Amino acid sequence: MAAPSTPANAQLTTPGGTGDLAEYPQDDPAVLNRSVLVGYTDVRGFPWWNDPALQDLTQPATYPGAIPLPAVEELFGWEPREEEVFVGRGRSRRQYMDRKGVAMKAITHPVTGRVFSVFTDGYTIHSRRRWFIEKVAALLDTSTSDLGIGSAGELDGGAKHFTQIELPDNVKVAGLEFRPSLLTTGSFDGSMATRNKMVHTVTICGNSFARALAEGGAEVRTKHTRYSDSEARTNGNRDKLGLYFAEASASFAAEIKALSEQDVTAREWASLLDRLVEVPEEIGVARTIAEKKRDQLSTLYAYDMRAAQWSGTALGVVQAFSTWRHTYATVKGVSARYERNYLNAISDDGAKKDTEVREALAMILAKR
């Protein structure tokens, strides 16, 4: 449904003004304090980025229990607009059409005028109120007022958004404490379909792990089509997800236990570093970066409480690499890391990288 590439050197305009389809600039350091809400702080503590001085006095970013529904509704208070798209200037100015001659439409921010993306006529906006509150309540077979909203937010200037429905109590296995939740994510820029999936967040470091079960696992994706919002589809999604928090927690707990019981020798840890963080022979920037990453990973694995207490096990390995991504991975700008970690959590990036580490470790352990 996304548009073909915009004609070279053409100016893309909507009735509201000129739209920039380039990557949206990073927000200032207060971005999460203004665009993300976090609940259950009485149980889990405050997020590390929390700063009341950077928040709106009428709407705090943190809550001792579940986030009140009105707070989420206020955060998601705006909806994008659909606008006609024109290219060219003067007499050459014309409406932007697809290859079949059907007019394209831009999805824009109602306040900033930012053009999130351009789509064909079949693209349907998924309203945040409808898809991230009402339909989530339908999936869980509960009322919107009874949703235990643990976090909600919008990222990348409003292009991406999420809600996370959580159990109020954490689960502890093999000394690792985590919380299960239903994460609903979506976008207005075409970067992702609307998705509902089970995730588990490790409380000691805030790392989120997608529970991507093989073959029809705990995830449902819904494309932005005309017929996406139907009762039959909602009922089918509820059955497909099999949303039983206790079962999901038990399954994840079993994985954590298995990882904690799988020993990893010092030589196998070194082999894993060689496989995943190869050091170039030639002296230069690339070699310096690789050596620094290896040192950081080794420090996390041996001494940092977020991983070191499981050092010598597969769980320690996974924790070390995941924590490194959240803490040290290079990003541009001071505030980028805050937003990048949330974007990783609501996309497949974090899950893919966790899988790469586990698969590489499995290959090494198979050589015993």
Residue, then its C-alpha position, 0 to 999 in steps of 0.5 A: m500500500a505504500a507509494p512508489s518512490t517520489p519523482a526525482n527532484a519533485q517537491l511533495t506538497t499537501p494542502g497543509g504545506t510542504g512535507d518532509l519524508a526524510e527521517y524525523p530529527q531526534d527529540d530533545p532529552a526530555v522526550l520520554n518524560r513527555s511522550v511515554l507513560v509508565g505505571y506500577t512504580d510502587v511495585r517496579g520503581f521509577p524508570w531511570w529516565n524519569d524527571p518530574a521537572l521535565q514533565d507537564l504538571t497536569q500529566p505526570a509520566t509515572y503512576p504508582g498503579a495502573i496508568p489511568l485511562p484518561a491519561v492514555e486518552e490524553l496522550f493519544g488525543w490527536e489523530p493523523r489526517e489524510e490529505e491529497v498529495f501534489v508534485g511539481r511546481g507552477r503549471s507542472r503541479r499535479q496530483y500524485m497518482d499511482r501506476k493505475g492512475v489512482a490518487m495517492k494520499a498523505i498521512t500527516h500530523p495535525v499539529t506539526g504538518r509532518v508527512f508520515s508517509v504516502f499511501t495508496d487509497g486502500y490504506t486505512i488509519h488505525s485510530r489509537r483510541r480504537w486499536f490501542i484501547e478498545k480493541v485491546a480490551a476486546l482481545l482480553d475480554t474486559s472493559t477499557s476501564d479495567l485494563g491494567i495499562g503498564s505503559a503507553g507512548e508515542l515515539d519518533g514524533g508521533a509516527k509510532h505508538f504502543t500500549q502495554i497491558e501488564l500483570p500487576d505482579n512480577v514473576k521470579v525464576a532462577g533469581l531473575e525477575f520479569r513481568p509478562s505483558l501484552l504489547t500492542t504496537g503500530s505506526f502511521d508511517g508504514s514501518m510496521a503493521t498493528r501488532n499484538k504480541m506477548v513480551h516479558t521485561v526483565t526488571i533488573c535492567g528493563n530489557s524486553f524480550a519478545r516471546a516469539l513462539a514458532e508456528g502461530g505463536a503469541e503474536v498477531r499482525t493486522k495490516h491497514t486495510r479497509y476490512s481490518d476492523s471487523e468483529a470476526r477478525t477481532n474474535g479470530n485474533r483472540d483465539k489465535l493469541g490464546l491470551y492466558f497470561a499465566e500460561a505465557s509466563a510459565s512458558f517464558a519461565a521454563e526458558i529462563k530456567a533452561l538458560s540458567e541451567q545451561d553452563v558456559t565455560a570461559r573458553e566457550w564465552a571467548s569463542l562466542l565473542d570471536r564469532l559475534v565480535e570479530v576483531p579486524e587484523e588491520i589497526g584502525v577505527a574498526r579494530t578499536i571499536a570491536e575491542k571496546k565492545r568486547d571489553q564492555l561485554s566481558t565487563l558486563y558478563a563478569y562484574d555487572m549485576r544485570a548479568a554477572q550473577w548468571s555468569g557461566t550460564a547461557l542466561g548470563v550470556v543473553q543478559a550480557f549481550s542484551t544489556w550491552r545493546h540497551t546501554y552501549a550500542t552507538v546512537k546519534g544524539v543524547s536523547a536517541r538512546y532513550e527512544r531507540n530502546y523503546l523502538n527496539a522493544i516495539s519492533d523485531d530488532g531486539a528479538k532478532k538480535d537475542t535470537e542471533v546470540r542464542e543461535a550462535l551460542a547453541m552452535i558453540l555448545a553443540k561442539r562439545 
